[in-house]
């Protein structure tokens, strides 16, 4: 078998086994997308699209073979991807509104609607065929999911192809518009956001320091309940030290009784000879026992030896695994009591890290009063956390690798049904779209989980991230199989130059307009503003570029709200572009 016959066999096998094509596109596209040239790379999704189109185009143009990838795979994984996105941006969106307020919202609206207007009317002016505009919005915004909703407008019948044009050709135009504008936008948006302060005569480093001084009080903000990182232990003002019981007055005292006398120090382990006794057994102390005491550093240092005995090196007394959990407060006798009162009654062995009400973090003060529906975050041994939750008539929620499938299925069901509903206005059918519907339910479910961590979960960040990643990649691979044979027809004449010019204009002008609004009309801190402009453009690399220029992490403060807001709106606008063009 010569080389020609070998390749003919390979492409024939791929064409008759579309799942081989899908996974081959991802397997090659992922490492290709990671290849970086001067800090710029395609990314896994664009890499998968390029590889998929290349394989499909070669199979058709050289060997006359079409790859028929199952559309059902595309629909399912696109909806899962959209749900995962909703789960991610929901908490950011609603919690960030309180911090950024109207300014962040307006910045997001400026960017997303000016992008839509530039592309929609620019494509009309340049005479681009249907499909290009939606693809350019997707690429110039570097939001691949816009291709998904644009494609759903085709498959749902909301878009009608003009005479002499097939739906496959329209799909190919979407992919062509995306591919060209995505690559250019990905590079130049980083450069624009990074150098915006300098372009306007502003010292970015000074802006970063000013922002740190202004927002310094929020440096220790905890992650919202049931969001990624909520179980991070962090640095606590607590330690576990081991002491030998040498004071006679401690003999015969129970561990629980000593806690009520010394509520800021809890005995978690007791070592008596070869026996290790857990605090859950509530043993009574004897002379010579070695106890592991958990408490504030300064209190252990100042009073440990004077009240208990000499400090010893006994690992068994200090070997206590600490976990972080969120506890949702329902009906219980502790509602209306202060933090100090609750700590004395249920605080054995735990440290109260944070208090949340309606998704907002509150100061943890001794006289803070808890209300029904509040969420408290505690750190302690598993037994101590379980005991505290039981007394508070609740269950502790810890970050885990498990994912609750029931809520996932329920959310996708509701999102699909709501997105599938259509309303006809002026003879044009309008619908949210099944993929956007699933994203909306993801946002709502994630928002409700920040109020009650037991709702809609658990869903590990690993599982959510996997759904987001594999969902979009498989959708793009199926799209590549469909548009590959047609994509060359989309590059006739000077259409490439038109796409490039329009894509770059749509990528760079909107954040520039938002920058002018924030800087001159709202007098915003330039470091925060740069992050907000990057968020409005959905570009995390651009936000990182702003951080590099400012030598500060503060641009991240302005990023979440415009990012979450535009992530939703750009999908709707992408759908409308297909329907109205």
C-alpha positions as CSV (number, residue, x, y, z in Angstrom):
1,X,0.0,0.0,0.0
2,X,1.6,3.3,-1.1
3,X,1.1,6.7,0.6
4,X,-1.8,7.7,-1.6
5,X,-3.7,4.6,-0.9
6,X,-2.9,4.9,2.8
7,X,-4.4,8.4,3.0
8,X,-7.4,7.3,0.9
9,X,-8.0,4.5,3.4
10,X,-7.6,6.9,6.4
11,X,-10.0,9.5,5.1
12,X,-12.5,6.9,4.0
13,X,-12.4,5.4,7.5
14,X,-12.9,8.8,9.1
15,X,-15.8,9.6,6.7
16,X,-17.6,6.4,7.6
17,X,-16.9,6.8,11.3
18,X,-17.8,10.4,12.3
19,X,-17.0,9.9,16.0
20,X,-13.4,9.2,14.9
21,X,-13.5,12.6,13.2
22,X,-14.9,14.4,16.2
23,X,-12.3,13.0,18.7
24,X,-9.5,13.3,16.2
25,X,-10.3,17.0,15.7
26,X,-10.2,17.6,19.4
27,X,-7.1,15.5,20.0
28,X,-5.1,17.5,17.4
29,X,-6.9,20.8,17.9
30,X,-6.2,21.1,21.6
31,X,-2.4,20.9,21.4
32,X,-2.4,23.0,18.3
33,X,-4.4,25.7,20.2
34,X,-1.8,25.8,22.9
35,X,1.1,26.6,20.6
36,X,2.0,30.1,21.5
37,X,3.8,32.7,19.3
38,X,4.9,35.7,21.3
39,X,2.3,35.0,23.9
40,X,-0.6,34.6,21.4
41,X,-2.3,31.3,20.7
42,X,-5.5,30.1,19.0
43,X,-7.0,28.4,22.0
44,X,-8.4,25.0,22.2
45,X,-11.8,25.8,20.6
46,X,-10.4,27.7,17.6
47,X,-7.7,25.0,17.2
48,X,-10.4,22.3,17.1
49,X,-12.3,24.3,14.5
50,X,-9.3,24.8,12.3
51,X,-8.3,21.1,12.4
52,X,-11.9,19.9,11.9
53,X,-12.4,22.2,8.9
54,X,-9.1,21.1,7.4
55,X,-9.9,17.4,7.7
56,X,-13.5,17.8,6.3
57,X,-12.3,20.1,3.5
58,X,-9.5,17.7,2.5
59,X,-11.8,14.7,2.6
60,X,-14.3,16.4,0.3
61,X,-12.0,18.3,-2.1
62,X,-9.4,15.5,-2.6
63,X,-11.4,12.3,-2.1
64,X,-15.0,13.4,-2.7
65,X,-16.0,12.3,0.8
66,X,-18.5,14.0,3.1
67,X,-18.3,13.6,6.9
68,X,-21.8,13.4,8.3
69,X,-21.4,14.2,12.0
70,X,-24.6,13.6,14.1
71,X,-26.4,16.9,14.7
72,X,-27.9,15.5,18.0
73,X,-24.4,15.5,19.5
74,X,-24.0,19.1,18.6
75,X,-27.3,20.1,20.2
76,X,-26.8,18.2,23.4
77,X,-23.2,19.4,24.1
78,X,-24.0,23.0,23.1
79,X,-26.8,23.1,25.7
80,X,-24.5,21.6,28.3
81,X,-21.9,24.1,27.5
82,X,-24.3,27.0,27.8
83,X,-25.6,25.6,31.2
84,X,-22.0,25.4,32.4
85,X,-21.3,29.0,31.4
86,X,-24.5,30.1,33.2
87,X,-23.3,28.3,36.4
88,X,-20.0,30.2,36.1
89,X,-21.2,33.8,35.4
90,X,-24.4,33.8,37.5
91,X,-22.8,34.6,40.9
92,X,-20.4,37.0,39.4
93,X,-23.2,38.9,37.7
94,X,-25.5,39.4,40.6
95,X,-22.9,39.9,43.3
96,X,-20.8,42.3,41.2
97,X,-23.7,44.6,40.6
98,X,-23.5,45.7,44.2
99,X,-19.8,46.6,43.9
100,X,-19.6,48.1,40.4
101,X,-23.2,49.4,40.2
102,X,-24.5,51.1,37.2
103,X,-21.1,52.0,35.7
104,X,-20.0,48.4,35.0
105,X,-23.5,47.7,33.5
106,X,-23.3,50.7,31.2
107,X,-19.8,49.7,30.1
108,X,-21.0,46.3,29.2
109,X,-24.0,47.6,27.3
110,X,-21.8,50.1,25.3
111,X,-19.4,47.4,24.2
112,X,-21.9,44.7,23.3
113,X,-24.5,46.9,21.5
114,X,-21.9,49.0,19.6
115,X,-20.3,45.7,18.4
116,X,-23.7,44.6,17.1
117,X,-24.4,47.8,15.4
118,X,-21.0,48.0,13.7
119,X,-21.2,44.4,12.4
120,X,-24.8,44.4,11.4
121,X,-24.8,47.7,9.4
122,X,-21.2,47.2,8.3
123,X,-22.0,43.9,6.8
124,X,-25.0,45.4,5.0
125,X,-22.8,48.3,3.7
126,X,-20.1,45.9,2.5
127,X,-22.6,43.6,0.9
128,X,-21.7,40.5,2.8
129,X,-23.9,37.5,2.3
130,X,-26.0,36.1,5.2
131,X,-24.1,34.3,7.9
132,X,-21.0,36.4,7.7
133,X,-22.3,39.0,10.2
134,X,-23.1,36.4,12.9
135,X,-19.7,34.8,12.4
136,X,-17.9,38.2,12.7
137,X,-19.8,39.0,15.9
138,X,-18.7,35.6,17.3
139,X,-15.1,36.1,16.2
140,X,-14.7,39.8,17.0
141,X,-16.2,39.1,20.5
142,X,-14.2,35.9,20.8
143,X,-17.3,34.2,22.0
144,X,-17.6,31.0,20.0
145,X,-21.0,30.2,21.5
146,X,-22.5,32.9,19.2
147,X,-21.9,30.5,16.3
148,X,-24.1,28.1,18.3
149,X,-27.1,30.3,18.6
150,X,-26.7,31.5,15.0
151,X,-26.7,27.9,13.9
152,X,-29.8,27.2,16.1
153,X,-31.6,30.1,14.2
154,X,-30.9,28.1,11.0
155,X,-32.0,24.7,12.3
156,X,-35.1,26.1,14.1
157,X,-36.4,27.7,10.9
158,X,-36.2,31.2,12.3
159,X,-33.7,32.1,9.5
160,X,-34.8,31.5,5.9
161,X,-32.0,31.3,3.3
162,X,-32.5,33.6,0.3
163,X,-33.1,32.2,-3.1
164,X,-30.1,30.5,-4.7
165,X,-28.3,30.0,-1.4
166,X,-28.3,26.8,0.7
167,X,-28.3,26.6,4.5
168,X,-25.0,24.8,4.4
169,X,-23.5,27.7,2.6
170,X,-24.8,30.1,5.3
171,X,-23.3,27.9,7.9
172,X,-20.0,28.0,6.0
173,X,-20.2,31.8,6.0
174,X,-20.6,31.9,9.8
175,X,-17.5,29.7,10.2
176,X,-15.5,31.8,7.8
177,X,-16.5,35.1,9.4
178,X,-15.6,33.7,12.8
179,X,-12.3,32.2,11.9
180,X,-10.8,35.4,10.4
181,X,-12.1,37.9,12.9
182,X,-11.4,35.6,15.9
183,X,-7.7,35.4,15.2
184,X,-7.2,39.1,14.6
185,X,-9.4,40.1,17.5
186,X,-7.7,37.8,19.9
187,X,-4.3,39.5,19.2
188,X,-5.3,43.1,19.0
189,X,-7.7,43.4,21.9
190,X,-4.9,42.4,24.2
191,X,-2.7,45.1,22.9
192,X,-5.4,47.7,23.0
193,X,-6.5,47.1,26.6
194,X,-2.9,46.8,27.8
195,X,-1.8,50.1,26.4
196,X,-5.1,52.1,26.7
197,X,-3.8,54.0,29.9
198,X,-0.5,54.9,28.2
199,X,-2.3,56.0,25.0
200,X,-4.2,58.6,27.1
201,X,-1.2,59.8,29.1
202,X,-2.0,57.8,32.2
203,X,0.6,56.0,34.4
204,X,-0.9,52.5,34.6
205,X,1.3,51.5,37.6
206,X,0.1,54.5,39.6
207,X,-3.5,53.7,38.6
208,X,-3.0,50.2,40.0
209,X,-1.7,51.4,43.3
210,X,-4.5,54.0,43.6
211,X,-7.0,51.2,43.0
212,X,-5.4,49.0,45.6
213,X,-5.6,51.8,48.2
214,X,-9.3,52.4,47.3
215,X,-10.3,48.8,47.3
216,X,-7.9,47.5,49.9
217,X,-10.6,46.6,52.4
218,X,-11.9,44.0,50.1
219,X,-8.7,42.1,49.7
220,X,-9.8,39.2,52.0
221,X,-13.2,38.8,50.4
222,X,-14.4,35.1,50.4
223,X,-15.8,33.3,47.4
224,X,-19.6,33.2,47.4
225,X,-21.3,30.1,48.7
226,X,-21.0,27.1,46.3
227,X,-18.7,28.9,43.9
228,X,-15.3,27.8,42.8
229,X,-12.8,28.1,45.7
230,X,-15.3,28.5,48.5
231,X,-13.6,25.6,50.4
232,X,-10.1,27.1,50.3
233,X,-8.8,27.0,53.8
234,X,-6.6,30.1,53.4
235,X,-4.5,31.4,56.3
236,X,-6.3,31.2,59.6
237,X,-5.3,32.8,62.9
238,X,-5.5,29.4,64.5
239,X,-3.1,26.6,65.4
240,X,-3.2,23.2,67.0
241,X,-0.6,22.7,69.8
242,X,0.0,19.8,72.1
243,X,0.3,20.1,75.9
244,X,0.8,17.6,78.7
245,X,-1.9,17.9,81.5
246,X,0.0,18.9,84.6
247,X,-2.5,21.1,86.5
248,X,-4.5,19.3,89.1
249,X,-7.6,21.5,88.6
250,X,-8.0,20.0,85.1
251,X,-8.3,16.4,86.3
252,X,-11.8,15.1,85.9
253,X,-13.0,17.9,83.7
254,X,-14.7,16.9,80.4
255,X,-13.6,18.3,77.1
256,X,-17.0,19.9,76.5
257,X,-17.1,21.4,80.0
258,X,-13.6,23.0,79.4
259,X,-14.8,24.5,76.1
260,X,-17.6,26.3,77.9
261,X,-15.0,27.7,80.3
262,X,-12.5,28.6,77.6
263,X,-14.6,29.1,74.4
264,X,-11.7,30.3,72.4
265,X,-9.7,27.0,72.8
266,X,-11.1,23.6,72.0
267,X,-9.5,20.2,72.8
268,X,-9.7,18.1,69.6
269,X,-7.5,15.1,70.4
270,X,-6.4,13.4,73.6
271,X,-3.5,10.9,73.8
272,X,-3.3,8.6,76.8
273,X,-0.4,6.2,76.4
274,X,-1.0,4.3,73.2
275,X,-4.6,5.3,73.0
276,X,-5.8,8.3,70.9
277,X,-9.2,9.6,71.9
278,X,-11.3,11.9,69.7
279,X,-13.1,14.9,71.1
280,X,-16.4,13.4,70.0
281,X,-16.1,10.9,72.9
282,X,-16.0,13.8,75.4
283,X,-13.5,12.1,77.7
284,X,-12.4,13.5,81.1
285,X,-8.8,14.5,81.6
286,X,-6.2,12.7,83.7
287,X,-2.8,13.8,84.8
288,X,-0.2,13.0,82.1
289,X,-2.7,13.1,79.2
290,X,-1.5,14.9,76.1
291,X,-4.1,17.1,74.5
292,X,-4.3,18.8,71.1
293,X,-5.8,22.3,71.6
294,X,-7.0,24.4,68.7
295,X,-7.2,28.1,69.3
296,X,-5.8,31.6,68.4
297,X,-2.0,31.8,68.2
298,X,-1.6,34.5,70.8
299,X,-3.9,32.8,73.3
300,X,-2.1,29.4,73.0
301,X,1.3,31.1,73.3
302,X,0.3,33.2,76.3
303,X,-1.8,30.8,78.3
304,X,-1.2,27.3,77.1
305,X,1.6,26.2,79.5
306,X,0.3,28.3,82.4
307,X,-3.2,26.7,82.3
308,X,-2.4,23.2,81.1
309,X,1.2,22.2,81.3
310,X,4.4,22.0,79.2
311,X,4.1,22.0,75.5
312,X,5.2,18.7,73.9
313,X,6.0,17.3,70.4
314,X,3.2,14.8,70.0
315,X,2.0,14.5,66.3
316,X,-0.9,12.3,67.2
317,X,-2.5,15.0,69.3
318,X,-2.1,17.5,66.5
319,X,-3.1,15.2,63.6
320,X,-6.5,16.8,62.8
321,X,-7.8,17.2,59.3
322,X,-9.5,20.6,58.8
323,X,-12.3,21.2,56.3
324,X,-14.3,24.2,55.2
325,X,-18.0,24.1,54.8
326,X,-21.0,26.4,54.2
327,X,-24.0,26.0,56.5
328,X,-27.4,27.4,55.4
329,X,-29.4,28.6,58.4
330,X,-33.0,27.5,58.3
331,X,-35.5,27.5,61.1
332,X,-33.7,27.0,64.4
333,X,-33.5,28.5,67.9
334,X,-30.4,30.4,66.9
335,X,-32.0,32.7,64.5
336,X,-31.9,36.3,65.9
337,X,-28.9,35.5,68.1
338,X,-25.5,37.2,67.8
339,X,-22.3,35.6,66.4
340,X,-20.8,35.6,69.9
341,X,-23.8,33.8,71.4
342,X,-23.8,31.1,68.6
343,X,-20.1,30.6,68.9
344,X,-20.3,29.8,72.7
345,X,-23.1,27.3,72.1
346,X,-22.2,25.6,68.8
347,X,-18.7,26.8,68.1
348,X,-16.7,23.9,69.5
349,X,-13.6,23.3,67.4
350,X,-14.7,25.5,64.5
351,X,-13.7,28.9,63.2
352,X,-16.3,31.2,61.6
353,X,-14.7,32.4,58.4
354,X,-17.5,34.4,56.7
355,X,-21.2,35.3,56.9
356,X,-23.3,35.8,53.8
357,X,-26.8,37.2,53.4
358,X,-28.7,37.2,50.1
359,X,-25.4,36.5,48.3
360,X,-23.5,39.3,49.9
361,X,-20.7,38.9,52.4
362,X,-21.2,40.6,55.8
363,X,-18.6,41.6,58.4
364,X,-18.1,38.8,61.0
365,X,-18.5,40.8,64.3
366,X,-19.3,39.4,67.8
367,X,-22.6,41.4,67.8
368,X,-23.6,40.6,64.3
369,X,-27.1,39.1,64.4
370,X,-27.9,36.1,62.1
371,X,-31.2,35.8,60.2
372,X,-33.0,32.9,58.6
373,X,-31.5,32.2,55.2
374,X,-28.0,33.4,56.1
375,X,-25.0,31.2,55.1
376,X,-22.1,30.9,57.5
377,X,-18.7,29.5,56.5
378,X,-16.8,27.5,59.1
379,X,-13.5,25.7,59.2
380,X,-12.9,22.8,61.5
381,X,-12.6,19.0,61.8
382,X,-15.3,17.0,60.1
383,X,-16.9,16.0,63.4
384,X,-16.9,19.6,64.7
385,X,-18.4,20.9,61.5
386,X,-21.1,18.1,61.5
387,X,-21.9,18.8,65.2
388,X,-22.3,22.6,64.5
389,X,-24.5,22.0,61.5
390,X,-26.7,19.6,63.4
391,X,-27.2,22.1,66.2
392,X,-28.1,24.7,63.6
393,X,-30.7,22.4,62.1
394,X,-28.8,22.2,58.8
395,X,-26.4,20.2,56.7
396,X,-22.8,21.3,55.9
397,X,-22.0,21.8,52.2
398,X,-18.4,21.0,51.3
399,X,-16.7,21.2,47.9
400,X,-16.5,17.7,46.5
401,X,-16.0,15.8,43.2
402,X,-19.6,14.8,43.1
403,X,-22.2,16.3,40.8
404,X,-25.9,16.3,41.3
405,X,-27.4,15.0,38.0
406,X,-31.0,15.6,39.0
407,X,-30.6,19.4,39.0
408,X,-28.5,19.3,35.9
409,X,-31.2,17.5,34.0
410,X,-34.0,19.7,35.5
411,X,-32.2,22.8,34.5
412,X,-31.6,21.6,30.9
413,X,-35.2,20.6,30.7
414,X,-36.5,23.9,31.8
415,X,-34.0,25.8,29.7
416,X,-34.9,23.8,26.6
417,X,-38.6,24.2,27.0
418,X,-38.4,28.0,27.7
419,X,-35.9,28.5,24.9
420,X,-38.0,26.6,22.4
421,X,-41.0,28.8,22.9
422,X,-41.5,31.2,20.0
423,X,-43.3,34.5,19.7
424,X,-44.1,36.0,16.2
425,X,-43.7,39.7,15.9
426,X,-44.2,41.4,12.5
427,X,-44.2,38.1,10.8
428,X,-40.7,37.2,12.3
429,X,-40.6,34.4,14.8
430,X,-38.6,35.3,17.9
431,X,-37.4,32.8,20.5
432,X,-34.7,32.8,23.2
433,X,-33.2,29.7,21.7
434,X,-32.7,26.4,23.5
435,X,-29.0,27.0,24.1
436,X,-29.6,30.5,25.5
437,X,-32.5,29.1,27.6
438,X,-30.1,26.6,29.2
439,X,-27.6,29.4,29.9
440,X,-30.4,31.4,31.6
441,X,-31.4,28.5,33.9
442,X,-27.7,27.9,34.7
443,X,-27.5,31.6,35.8
444,X,-30.7,31.3,37.9
445,X,-29.6,28.0,39.5
446,X,-26.2,29.3,40.3
447,X,-27.7,32.5,41.8
448,X,-30.0,30.5,44.0
449,X,-27.1,28.3,45.2
450,X,-25.3,31.4,46.5
451,X,-28.4,31.9,48.7
452,X,-28.8,28.2,49.6
453,X,-25.8,26.1,48.9
454,X,-27.9,22.9,49.1
455,X,-29.9,24.0,46.0
456,X,-28.8,22.7,42.6
457,X,-25.7,20.9,43.9
458,X,-23.3,19.8,44.6
459,X,-21.6,20.5,41.3
460,X,-17.8,20.4,41.4
461,X,-15.9,23.1,39.5
462,X,-14.0,20.3,37.7
463,X,-17.3,18.9,36.4
464,X,-18.6,22.4,35.4
465,X,-15.3,23.2,33.7
466,X,-15.4,19.9,31.8
467,X,-18.9,20.5,30.6
468,X,-17.9,23.9,29.4
469,X,-14.8,22.7,27.6
470,X,-15.9,19.5,26.0
471,X,-19.4,20.8,25.2
472,X,-18.1,23.7,23.1
473,X,-15.3,21.6,21.5
474,X,-17.7,18.9,20.3
475,X,-20.2,21.4,19.0
476,X,-17.4,23.1,17.0
477,X,-16.1,19.8,15.7
478,X,-19.6,18.9,14.4
479,X,-19.9,22.4,12.8
480,X,-16.5,21.9,11.1
481,X,-17.7,18.7,9.5
482,X,-20.8,20.5,8.2
483,X,-19.1,23.6,6.8
484,X,-15.7,22.2,5.8
485,X,-16.7,21.3,2.2
486,X,-18.3,24.7,1.7
487,X,-15.9,27.1,3.4
488,X,-13.7,27.7,0.3
489,X,-16.7,29.3,-1.4
490,X,-16.9,31.8,1.4
491,X,-13.5,33.2,0.6
492,X,-14.2,34.4,-3.0
493,X,-13.0,37.8,-4.2
494,X,-12.1,40.4,-1.5
495,X,-14.4,39.0,1.1
496,X,-11.4,38.1,3.4
497,X,-10.3,41.7,3.4
498,X,-13.9,42.9,4.2
499,X,-14.2,40.4,7.1
500,X,-10.8,41.3,8.5
501,X,-11.5,45.1,8.4
502,X,-15.0,44.8,9.8
503,X,-14.0,42.2,12.5
504,X,-11.1,44.4,13.7
505,X,-13.3,47.5,13.8
506,X,-16.0,45.7,15.8
507,X,-13.4,44.3,18.2
508,X,-11.5,47.5,19.0
509,X,-13.9,50.4,18.6
510,X,-16.5,49.3,21.3
511,X,-14.1,49.0,24.2
512,X,-12.5,52.3,23.2
513,X,-16.0,53.9,23.4
514,X,-16.5,52.3,26.8
515,X,-13.1,53.6,27.9
516,X,-13.9,57.2,26.9
517,X,-17.2,56.9,28.8
518,X,-15.6,55.6,32.0
519,X,-12.6,57.9,32.0
520,X,-14.1,61.2,31.0
521,X,-17.8,61.0,32.0
522,X,-17.5,58.8,35.1
523,X,-13.9,59.5,36.2
524,X,-13.3,55.8,37.0
525,X,-10.0,54.5,38.1
526,X,-8.1,53.6,34.9
527,X,-6.9,50.2,36.2
528,X,-10.5,49.2,37.2
529,X,-11.8,50.7,33.9
530,X,-9.3,48.7,31.8
531,X,-10.6,45.5,33.5
532,X,-14.2,46.5,32.9
533,X,-13.5,47.1,29.2
534,X,-11.8,43.7,28.9
535,X,-14.8,42.1,30.6
536,X,-17.2,43.9,28.3
537,X,-15.2,42.3,25.4
538,X,-15.2,38.9,27.1
539,X,-11.4,38.7,26.9
540,X,-9.6,37.3,29.9
541,X,-6.2,37.6,28.2
542,X,-6.8,41.3,27.7
543,X,-7.6,41.6,31.4
544,X,-4.4,39.9,32.2
545,X,-2.6,42.3,29.9
546,X,-4.1,45.2,31.9
547,X,-2.8,43.6,35.1
548,X,0.6,43.3,33.6
549,X,0.6,47.0,32.6
550,X,-0.7,48.1,36.0
551,X,1.5,45.7,37.9
552,X,-1.6,45.0,40.0
553,X,-4.5,42.5,40.2
554,X,-7.0,45.3,40.5
555,X,-8.3,45.2,36.8
556,X,-10.0,42.0,37.9
557,X,-12.4,44.0,40.1
558,X,-14.0,45.6,37.0
559,X,-14.1,42.4,34.9
560,X,-16.9,40.1,36.2
561,X,-20.1,42.3,35.8
562,X,-19.5,43.4,32.2
563,X,-18.3,39.9,31.3
564,X,-21.3,38.2,32.7
565,X,-23.8,40.7,31.3
566,X,-22.3,40.7,27.8
567,X,-22.0,36.9,27.8
568,X,-25.8,36.7,27.9
569,X,-26.6,39.7,25.6
570,X,-24.2,38.8,22.8
571,X,-25.9,35.5,22.3
572,X,-29.3,37.1,21.9
573,X,-27.8,39.7,19.5
574,X,-26.1,36.9,17.5
575,X,-29.4,35.1,17.2
576,X,-31.2,38.4,16.1
577,X,-28.5,39.0,13.6
578,X,-29.4,35.8,11.8
579,X,-33.1,36.5,12.0
580,X,-33.1,40.2,11.0
581,X,-30.2,40.2,8.4
